[in-house]
Amino acid sequence: MRFQTPTQRLTIYIGESDQWKGRPLWQAILYRLREEGVAGATVLRGMAGFGAHSRIHTASLVRLSADLPVVIEVIDEEERLQRLIPLLSSMVREGLITLEPVQVVKYAHRRFPALDNNVRVADIMSRDVHSVRLTTPLHEVADLLLRHSFRAVPVLDESDRVVGIISDGDLLRRGGLAISAGQIVSQETLQAALEEVAASQRTAADCMTTPVETITADAPAIEAAARMAHRGLKRLPVVDDQGRLVGMVSRIDVLRAMTDALPAEEHPPVPIRATDLISAAITQDVPRLPPDAPLSEVARAVVTSPVRQVIVVDDENRPLGVITDGALIRWAEQRQHGGLVRALLRYFVPQESLSLDDSTHAQDLMQPVATISANMPVGTVLHRMVAEGVKRLVVVDEDGRMLGIADRQQLLNALLGAV
């Protein structure tokens, strides 16, 4: 690829022993360039040289500890480099900075390691998959999803071909179910919800999503990853050449397989490109509340949140905890607050008529929140998400202030270069 605007080369000449706030200056500059999103940077350690003081610095055996010259080269768009010059000038107290136009003939960066083309969908899919028929009563589908904590089931015709899929979201939107598969509720609430669905006398065919996107077992796993990333899918039914169900591949299956393609060390090498950092793969549209927010405000924020949770932050935007819809439902059930439970289950915004006790505040409802640094490589975040089985992580800056949230979909996009 080529740069679309005029390009320049920024060159910085410094000494190896130069420091910036307690660490080598070359390292501080490199990290700052990465944070500013430059296309790339290279640090060169010289064998010998001299500067304004005419003192020769050499790497000969006689003077192994000499202050060797270091050269940092950056090639990027002119506009970005011009913005960086004041910042870099303030960091380089002794040295030289030059800027010159260059012609970029070709620019291609190595993609983040994802999945080898030899890895097939069959190698990573789940084979023990529950399915339902077109005529399966909807309350049986709901029971299957809720009692076994499944997120979706394929729908098959008389020939075992996949003709649709039903997720917990489909049941919430079209099936009249008042509980998500991810919510832990009491047996009484669960049974009441199932009885309400049974009263409708509908079948799987009335609620399923169709047509459904499928993938063959012999397809490259990277193809499944690309479809999920580009179309926002969480799972794909896997079929044979006749369209018959043979398995299911999910987003976590793909992410788990990707961990095998990453360096084995606990902390993979720090990437140079900013797009290799988790800070390039976060969403900032996340509801936040202060710890003294009353219950009524908490309930409304949770119900209207796209991720069904809110982050509790202090006055300086540092995360203190998280409140999920499941935690709020369990709290309401323990206090036999049926109106609030129904509002949360049905995604209704609680009305003032519920008479919520505003003596309860966000700090009384929050749970510990998992955080990661914005400068953490995507590969390290992937290892942590897979190892801990978490879906979302709160991203914070160097001072612990919240920047946003990283989830599995954004992580997959980042790994495939889709962000």
N, C-alpha and C positions, 0 to 999 in steps of 0.2 A: 504494500500500500504506500501511498505518498501523502505527505502533509499537504493540507489544503490551503495553507497560508504561508507567507515568507518565513523561512527557517534560519536560525542562527546557532552558532556554537559559542557557549560560555565556557571559558577556561579559567580555573583558579589555581594559582601557584602558592603553596604554603609550605611550612616545615612540619615534619612528622611529629615533633614534640609540641607543636602549638596546641593549646587547650581552649575549651569553651565550656564554662560552668562545670568543671570537674571531669570532663571526658575529652578524648582527642577531637580536635577541631574538624578533621576530615570526616569523622564519624558523625558529629553533630550536624555538619552541613549535609551529609548524605541523607540522614534521617529527615531533616527539614525539607530537602528537595522532594523526598518521597511523600511527605505530608502535603506538600503543595501540588502534588499530582503531575509532576513532570514526566515526560515520556520515558526517560531513563537517564542514568548517570554512571560514570566509570571513574574509579579511583586508581591512579597509577603511582607506584612507589619508585622513585628514581634511584639509579646507581650512584650518581654523582651530580654536582652542580654548585653554582654559587649565585648569590643575589646581591643586594645593594651594598652589603658590608664586605664584598669581595672575599669572603671566607669560603673555601672550597669544602663542600660536604661530600663525603665519599663512603662507599660501602666496602672498602678494602678490608682485609683481615686485620690490618693494623688499627683500624678505627671502626670496629663493629657497632659501637654505641653512638656513632655520629648522628646528628640531626639531619636525616636524609630528606631530600625534597619530595613533596607529594603534589601531584597534579590531579585535579578533578575536572572532568570534561562532561558537559551537558549539551545535548542537542535537542532543541524543541522549537515551538512556534515563537516568533519574535515577540508577540504581545505578552506571552507568559514570562519569558525571560526578562523583559523590560520591567515587569512588575516585581521580579525577584531581586533585581540589582540593589535597591536600597537595603533590603534585609540582609543580603549576603555581604554587602559592604560594611555593615555594622558588626558582622561577625569576624571578618578578616581584618585584624588590626595591623598585622605585618604580612605583606605578601603582594600578589598582583592578580588583578581580574581583567580579563580581556573578553571582547565580544566581536564576533565577525560573522558575516553572512555565509551560509553554506548551501549547496544544492544537494538535496536528499534524492538519491537515485532509487533506493528501495528501503522500506522500513517494514519489518515483519518481526513480531515478538513470538516467543514460544508460548503456546497455550498452557494453561494450568494442567498438570497431569490428571486425566480423568479416568477413562476406562480403555483398556486395550481392546482393539478391534476383534481379538480372538475370544473375548468374553461374550458369551451369548446370554440371551434372556433366560434360557433354560438353566443356566448356571447359577442364577441369583433369585429366581422366582420361588414363591411358595406353592407347593403342589397339593397340600391338604386344604382345599378351598371348598367352603360351603356354598351352595347355590340354591335357587328356588325356581319354580316353574311360573309360566304366565298366569296360571290359575291358582297359584298359592294364595290363600287368604292373607290380606295385608297385616292382620294382627299377628299371624305366624311369622311374617317377615320381621315385624317390629320386635317380637319376642326373641328371635334369633340374634338380631343386632344388639339388643339391650342386655340380654342375659349372658352373651358370650363376648361382649365388648368388641364386636366386629364393627368396622366403619362402613362397609359396603358389601353387597352380595350380588353376583351376576344373575341375570334372569335368562333361563334356557327355554327353547321351544321343544317340541316333541322329539326332535332329532338331536338334542343336546347341543345345538348351536346357540351361541351367545347372541341374544337379540336386545338386551338392555342391561341396565345396572341400577340398583337402588342403594343410595347412600343414606346415612342418617339425616343429611341435609334434605334429601328428597322427601323423607318421611315428615320432617318438620314443616317443609314448605307446602307439600301437596297431599300428605297422608294424614294430617290431623294429629300427628303424634306430638305430645307436649314435652318430650324428654329427648335430649341428645344422647348418643351412645357414649359420649365422653363424660357425662354427668353421673355422679354417684349420689343416688337418692335412697330413701327408705323403701322397704318392700311395699308399704302401703301406697306410697306415691307411684311406684312402678306399676303395681297392679291396677290402680285407677286409670293410669294412662293407657295401658293395654286394653282395658275394657272399653274405653272411649273409642279406640281405633276399631275394635271388633264390632262395635255398634254400627259402623259405617258399611259393613258387608262388602267392602271393596277388595280387589285382588292386586297382585303385583303388577299386572298389566296396566292398571289405572294410575300407578304412581311412578313407574320406572322412567329413567332417562333413556331415550332411544332416538336415533341410532347411537350406539355406543362405540367408542374408539377401542380397538383391540390391537394386539401385536402378536406376531408368531413366535413360537418358542426358539426358532433358529435365527431370529433377527439379532443383530449386534445389541448388546446391552446399552451401548452409547446412544443408539437410536431411541430406545425407551426413555433414556435420560433427557434427550433433546426434546422429545414430544412433551414430556412433563414440564420441562422448563418453559418452552415457548407457548404452551397452551394452558398452563396453570393447573395441570392434572395431578392428583395425588396417587392415582393407581391406574393400572391397565390390565384388563383380563387378557390372559395369554391363551391363544388358540392354535390348533393344528391347521393343516392346509385345507381342511373341510369346514373350518370355522367352529369346531367343537372345543369346549373348554378343557384346558390341560393345566391351568395354574393361574396365579395372580402375581403381578410384580408391582410393588409399591415404591413410593419415593424413598422411604427409609431403606428398602432393599438396595436401591441404586446408591444412596449415600454410603451405606455400609460397604458396598463393593468398592466405592471410590477410595475408602481409607486404605485399601490394599495397594493402591497405585501411588500412595504418598510415601515420603521418606519414613523409615522405620523409627527414627529417633523421636523422642517425646516432643521436642520443639523443632520443627522443620526450619531450615535456614530462613532468615528474614528476607522477604522478597524485595526487589527494588521497585517494581511497578506498583503504583498506588492501588490499582485495581486488584492486586493480590491481597489487599488488606480488607478486613471485615468492614471497615468504615465505608467502603465503596458499595456495601450490600446491605444497607439498613433502611428501615422505614421510620420516618420521623413523626408520622401522623399517629401518635399513640396517646390515649387519654392519660392525664396525670392529675393527681389530687393532692392537696396538703393533708398532713396527718389528722388535722382537726375537722376535716370535711364530715358533715353529718350523714347519717345512714341514708336519708332520702336522696342526697346528691350522689352518694356512692352507687346506689341501686340504679339510678338513671344513667350514670356513666357506664356501668357494666353492661346494661342492656343495649345501649346505643353504640358500644365499642365494636368495631369490626372483628376484633380478636377476642371479644367477650372477657376482657380483663382490663384493669387499670393499674398504673404504677403509682405508688405513694412516694412523694418526693418532699424534701425539706425546702427551706427558703432559698437555698442555693442550687436547687434542681438535682440534688444527690438522691438516688433511689434508696428508699428505706424498706420497701416491701411491695408485694403484689397482692391484688384481690381479684380472684377469678370468680366466674359465675358459679362454678361448682362449690367453692368455699362459701359463697354467700347463700346458696341454696341450703347447704348443710346447716349453716348458722340459723337460717329461718325455720328449718324443720325442727331443730332442737327446741326452738321457742314457740313451736306450733303456730307460726305466722303463715297460715294458708294462703292469704291474699298475696303476700310477697313471693311465696314459692310459685304460685300460678303465674304471676307476672314475669318472673325470671325464666320459667320453663317455656313460656309462650313468646318470649322476646317482646312482651308488652312493656311500655314505659310505665312504671308504677305511678299511680295517680295520688293526689293528696288525700283522697278518700280512704286510702289504706291506713292512714294514721300511723305512719312509721315513727318509731321511737328515736328521735334525733339526739338522745343522750348517748347513743352509740355512734362512734366515730371511726374513720378509716383506720386509725392506728389500732383499734380494737379488733379489726377484721383482717388485717394484712398478714401475709405469710412471708417467710424469707424469700428474697429474690436473688437469682443467679445473675452475675454480671461478668462482662468481658471487656478488655481494653480495646479501644478503637484501632490501636496499632497492632493488634494480634493478626497474624496471617490467617487466611481463609482455611488453610490446611489444618492448623491447630484447632480452630473452631470446629471444623468437621470432626476431628478426633473426639473432641469433648462432647459434642452433641450425640454422636453415636454411642460413645462409652456410657454416658449418663442417661441416655434415652430421653433427652429434653427436646422440646419442639421450638422453644424460643429462648433467647438470651438478651438481656438488657445490655446495650453497648454504652460505655462511659469513656470520657476523655481522661487526660492525665491527672486532672484534679478530682476525678470521681463524679463529674457531672454527667447526667444522662443525655445521650445524643439521639437515641432511638432504640429500635428492637431489630434483631436479626432472627429470621425464622428459616425453616427448612427450604421453603420455596426460593427465598432470596439467596440462600447458600448454594442451592443447585444452579441458579442462574449465574452466580459468580464463578462457580467451578467450570461452567461451560462457556464463559465469556459472554453471557447474554446481558450483562449489566454495563 
